[in-house]
Amino acid sequence: MIPEQAEPLMTRKATALALTGAGFPLAAATLATLATRGGGPPFRRFGSRALYRADEVLDWANSRLSKAVSSTSELPSRKPLRQ
């Protein structure tokens, strides 16, 4: 029997929809890319499927936010694009 308070695991598509709904627009394809290259939220494998926990995904998304600023000049400069 699964406890009622168990943290449900989400598929990559459901995770992308949940993040987008929470204000962090992200595609499932981006999560797949991050899973292979690194830098994405933690996930688990169940067979061939990647499964994500909501609390870990939200922690990851929040960690990517900048501090609150009133001007873009307050933000650190971004790396230039590779050429």
C-alpha positions in Angstrom: 0.0 0.0 0.0 1.3 3.4 -1.0 1.0 6.0 1.8 -1.3 9.0 1.0 1.5 11.4 1.8 4.0 9.8 -0.6 5.7 12.3 -2.9 4.5 11.4 -6.4 7.1 11.1 -9.2 6.5 13.0 -12.4 7.5 12.2 -15.9 9.6 14.6 -17.9 6.6 16.0 -19.7 4.6 16.4 -16.5 7.7 18.1 -14.9 7.9 20.5 -17.7 4.2 21.4 -17.4 4.5 21.8 -13.6 7.5 24.1 -13.9 5.8 26.1 -16.6 2.7 26.4 -14.5 4.8 27.5 -11.5 6.3 30.4 -13.6 9.5 28.6 -14.8 8.8 28.0 -18.6 10.8 24.9 -19.6 10.2 22.3 -22.3 10.5 18.6 -21.8 13.1 18.5 -24.5 15.2 21.0 -22.4 15.0 18.6 -19.4 16.1 15.8 -21.6 19.1 17.8 -22.8 20.0 18.8 -19.3 19.8 15.2 -18.2 22.5 14.2 -20.7 24.7 17.3 -20.4 24.3 18.0 -16.7 23.0 21.0 -14.9 19.3 20.0 -14.7 17.2 19.0 -11.7 17.9 15.6 -10.1 15.9 12.7 -11.4 15.6 8.9 -11.0 15.3 6.2 -13.6 12.5 3.7 -13.8 13.3 1.5 -16.7 13.8 3.9 -19.6 11.8 6.8 -18.0 13.3 9.7 -16.1 11.2 10.6 -13.0 11.3 13.8 -11.0 10.2 14.8 -7.5 8.3 18.1 -7.4 10.2 19.4 -4.3 13.6 18.8 -5.9 12.6 20.3 -9.2 11.2 23.5 -7.5 14.4 23.7 -5.4 16.5 23.5 -8.6 14.4 26.1 -10.4 14.5 28.5 -7.5 18.3 28.1 -7.3 18.6 29.4 -10.9 16.8 32.6 -10.1 18.8 35.8 -9.8 18.5 38.0 -6.8 15.8 40.7 -7.0 17.1 43.8 -8.8 15.6 47.1 -10.0 17.8 47.4 -13.1 19.6 45.1 -15.4 22.8 46.9 -14.7 22.7 45.3 -11.2 23.0 41.8 -12.7 26.4 40.2 -13.4 27.4 40.1 -17.0 26.5 37.0 -18.9 29.0 34.8 -20.7 29.4 35.7 -24.4 27.9 33.2 -26.9 30.3 30.8 -28.4 31.3 31.6 -31.9 
